[in-house]
Amino acid sequence: MAGEPTAGTPKRPPAIPGTRLLEHVPGGPADVRGARDARPRDLRLREGRAPEGRIPAGLARFNTAPRDAAETALLACCGSRRWGRRLAAHRPYPTLDALLAAADEAGYDLSAADLAEALADEAPPVLPPGTPAAAHTALDAAHAAYRSRFGHAFVICLDGYRREEHVDQVLSGIRCRLGHEPDEERAVSADELRRLVRARLSRLVTDSGHPDSPFVLV
C-alpha cells in the first residue's frame, strides 16, 4: 500500500501560514515533533461490551440488519465501498473484538484505490466548542497546506487525548507530517484511519445508543 520512509536526513517541514497566531492562545501548540510517540499505545475501547457469553444488543441488531442498511452504516465509518461490502458479507460477528479484528484485516487489505476512496471521504477533525477564533484560523491554513500537498484531508485519531489537547495534537501533527514523502504519509494516514474506524465501529454497535452512532435501526 505504501513505501518505506525515505532514508537520510529528514526534510524540514514547510512552515504553515497562520500558525504564529496561536503563540498567545492559552494552551496553544508547542512544536512537538514527536507528538505521535506520546500517544497511548494500548487504548482500550470500552463501548459495546456485554457480559461474557452475551452478544451486545447493538451488535446483534447490526448482525441481523438488512445488508444494504449495514453497508450504509459501515460506509459512515470508512469510505471504502469494498471495505464496507466485505464487513457486511462476513456477518454475524460474535463479539465486538471479532468485528474490530475483521475491520483491521480488511483495512490492511485495502488497495491503493480503496485507500484513496476512503481518504477522499474524510473531513478534517472537528475542534471542540469554545476553541479560540485564532486557533480556527491557524488550523484552516494548516489543513489547506496539507490538502494542497497530499490531496486529501488530514486524518488523525484523537482517542486518548483530552478535548483541550486536540488543537495541539492536530496542529503539531500537520506540522510534522507535511515533511513526509507522499508514500510515507499515505501509510501514516492509513494507520490513523484504522484507529478512527475502530472507534467509529465501537460506537456503531454500542448498546447505549451513542449520539455519534451512524447506525439507525428500523
Phi, psi and omega per residue, in radians:
M1 nan -0.629 -3.105
A2 -2.576 2.738 -3.139
G3 -1.494 3.060 3.123
E4 -1.346 2.657 3.094
P5 -0.987 2.558 -3.111
T6 -1.147 2.325 -3.128
A7 -1.361 2.890 3.085
G8 1.699 -2.947 -3.103
T9 -1.202 2.209 -3.132
P10 -1.076 2.502 3.088
K11 -1.322 2.515 3.100
R12 -1.220 2.197 -3.126
P13 -1.065 2.455 3.113
P14 -1.152 2.640 3.131
A15 -1.172 2.596 3.137
I16 -1.831 2.090 3.135
P17 -1.016 2.373 3.047
G18 1.614 -0.161 -3.073
T19 -1.207 -0.430 3.133
R20 -1.166 -0.302 3.128
L21 -1.111 -0.351 -3.075
L22 -1.622 0.016 -3.058
E23 -1.068 -0.507 -3.087
H24 -1.945 0.245 3.071
V25 -1.525 2.191 3.116
P26 -0.960 2.272 -3.124
G27 1.350 0.239 -3.134
G28 -1.123 2.851 -2.967
P29 -1.303 2.357 2.942
A30 -1.497 2.878 3.128
D31 -1.455 1.439 -3.051
V32 -1.682 1.596 -3.068
R33 -1.200 -0.481 -3.139
G34 -1.813 0.630 -3.023
A35 -0.999 -0.680 -3.090
R36 -1.123 -0.482 -3.121
D37 -1.208 -0.365 -3.116
A38 -1.467 -0.131 -3.111
R39 -1.165 2.361 3.048
P40 -0.989 2.314 -3.005
R41 -1.495 -0.373 -3.067
D42 -2.206 1.216 -3.136
L43 -1.334 2.213 -3.121
R44 -1.652 2.276 3.100
L45 -1.636 1.995 -3.037
R46 -1.694 -0.255 -3.063
E47 -1.245 2.586 3.044
G48 1.398 0.152 3.141
R49 -1.349 2.725 3.102
A50 -2.535 2.804 3.089
P51 -0.960 2.595 -3.087
E52 -0.960 2.329 3.117
G53 1.625 -0.162 3.137
R54 -2.050 2.268 3.087
I55 -1.331 2.262 3.092
P56 -0.951 2.496 -3.074
A57 -1.031 -0.685 3.127
G58 -1.102 -0.692 3.107
L59 -1.197 -0.680 3.109
A60 -1.078 -0.726 3.118
R61 -1.145 -0.708 3.092
F62 -1.075 -0.732 -3.121
N63 -1.075 -0.564 -3.037
T64 -1.830 0.018 3.133
A65 -1.167 2.659 3.037
P66 -0.957 2.563 -3.027
R67 -1.040 -0.708 -3.110
D68 -1.178 -0.594 3.094
A69 -1.186 -0.709 3.126
A70 -1.135 -0.738 3.137
E71 -1.122 -0.696 3.111
T72 -1.083 -0.756 3.117
A73 -1.124 -0.709 -3.141
L74 -1.157 -0.606 3.128
L75 -1.159 -0.388 3.035
A76 -1.306 -0.262 3.098
C77 -1.649 -0.589 3.141
C78 -2.668 2.252 -2.989
G79 -1.393 0.114 3.089
S80 -1.477 2.079 -3.136
R81 -1.145 -0.663 3.131
R82 -1.121 -0.695 3.085
W83 -1.048 -0.807 -3.129
G84 -1.123 -0.741 3.126
R85 -1.109 -0.698 -3.117
R86 -1.110 -0.805 -3.120
L87 -1.186 -0.678 3.121
A88 -1.140 -0.671 -3.097
A89 -1.206 -0.451 -3.072
H90 -1.619 0.138 3.027
R91 -1.140 2.725 0.092
P92 -1.520 2.717 3.070
Y93 -1.881 2.223 -3.062
P94 -1.255 -0.468 -3.096
T95 -2.525 2.848 3.026
L96 -1.050 -0.714 -3.140
D97 -1.041 -0.657 3.118
A98 -1.144 -0.707 3.097
L99 -1.125 -0.758 -3.133
L100 -1.153 -0.663 3.112
A101 -1.127 -0.725 3.114
A102 -1.138 -0.661 3.115
A103 -1.133 -0.740 3.102
D104 -1.060 -0.810 -3.113
E105 -1.075 -0.775 3.114
A106 -1.144 -0.591 3.109
G107 -1.152 -0.730 3.118
Y108 -1.175 -0.420 -3.107
D109 -1.558 0.012 -3.138
L110 -1.068 2.365 3.015
S111 -1.315 2.986 3.101
A112 -1.033 -0.674 3.132
A113 -1.199 -0.696 3.103
D114 -1.088 -0.768 -3.138
L115 -1.131 -0.727 3.116
A116 -1.069 -0.696 3.106
E117 -1.101 -0.753 -3.140
A118 -1.160 -0.772 -3.128
L119 -1.161 -0.597 3.123
A120 -1.136 -0.386 -3.117
D121 -1.527 -0.144 -3.094
E122 -1.468 2.687 3.067
A123 -2.108 2.746 3.109
P124 -1.020 2.670 3.121
P125 -1.006 2.485 3.101
V126 -1.512 2.251 -3.126
L127 -1.420 2.650 -3.117
P128 -1.110 2.683 3.049
P129 -0.997 2.525 3.131
G130 1.537 -0.009 3.091
T131 -1.094 2.297 -3.095
P132 -1.010 2.600 3.132
A133 -1.018 -0.621 3.137
A134 -1.090 -0.625 3.116
A135 -1.158 -0.758 3.103
H136 -1.058 -0.731 3.140
T137 -1.085 -0.821 -3.125
A138 -1.136 -0.715 -3.109
L139 -1.260 -0.606 3.052
D140 -1.039 -0.748 3.119
A141 -1.150 -0.690 3.136
A142 -1.143 -0.771 3.120
H143 -1.087 -0.700 3.132
A144 -1.093 -0.728 3.116
A145 -1.124 -0.702 -3.141
Y146 -1.155 -0.845 -3.108
R147 -1.098 -0.642 3.113
S148 -1.094 -0.629 -3.107
R149 -1.400 -0.716 -2.977
F150 -1.961 -0.220 3.019
G151 1.473 0.169 3.099
H152 -2.665 2.943 -3.131
A153 -1.154 2.661 3.053
F154 -1.235 2.217 -3.086
V155 -1.987 2.196 3.101
I156 -2.614 2.446 3.056
C157 -1.659 2.157 -3.087
L158 -1.822 0.222 3.055
D159 -1.027 2.378 3.118
G160 1.663 -0.137 3.099
Y161 -1.890 2.520 3.054
R162 -1.219 2.689 -3.087
R163 -0.993 -0.661 -3.115
E164 -1.224 -0.193 3.104
E165 -1.611 -0.157 -3.004
H166 -1.079 -0.744 -3.139
V167 -1.034 -0.830 3.134
D168 -1.008 -0.813 -3.053
Q169 -1.166 -0.730 -3.127
V170 -1.172 -0.845 -3.078
L171 -1.180 -0.747 3.121
S172 -1.189 -0.591 3.090
G173 -1.121 -0.780 3.099
I174 -1.088 -0.779 -3.118
R175 -1.008 -0.788 -3.134
C176 -1.173 -0.791 -2.969
R177 -1.400 -0.273 3.052
L178 -1.078 -0.397 3.125
G179 -1.451 -0.061 -3.138
H180 -1.280 2.658 2.896
E181 -1.290 2.707 -3.070
P182 -0.949 -0.745 -3.138
D183 -1.140 -0.699 3.123
E184 -1.123 -0.778 -3.125
E185 -1.186 -0.582 3.084
R186 -1.083 -0.697 3.115
A187 -1.167 -0.727 3.119
V188 -1.136 -0.751 3.128
S189 -1.094 -0.686 3.114
A190 -1.107 -0.691 3.114
D191 -1.144 -0.776 3.116
E192 -1.126 -0.664 3.120
L193 -1.101 -0.715 3.108
R194 -1.078 -0.672 3.087
R195 -1.098 -0.781 3.121
L196 -1.077 -0.740 -3.101
V197 -1.097 -0.699 3.112
R198 -1.049 -0.769 3.134
A199 -1.152 -0.715 -3.137
R200 -1.160 -0.716 3.104
L201 -1.110 -0.668 3.126
S202 -1.078 -0.709 3.088
R203 -1.226 -0.590 -3.099
L204 -1.034 -0.686 -3.022
V205 -1.905 0.188 -3.135
T206 -1.185 2.592 3.108
D207 -1.246 -0.401 -2.938
S208 -1.428 -0.027 -3.131
G209 1.139 0.831 -3.115
H210 -0.916 2.311 -3.071
P211 -1.082 -0.346 3.128
D212 -1.518 -0.070 -3.074
S213 -1.199 2.281 3.133
P214 -1.472 -0.040 -3.000
F215 -1.578 1.961 3.134
V216 -1.812 2.074 -3.107
L217 -1.451 2.452 3.132
V218 -2.133 nan nan
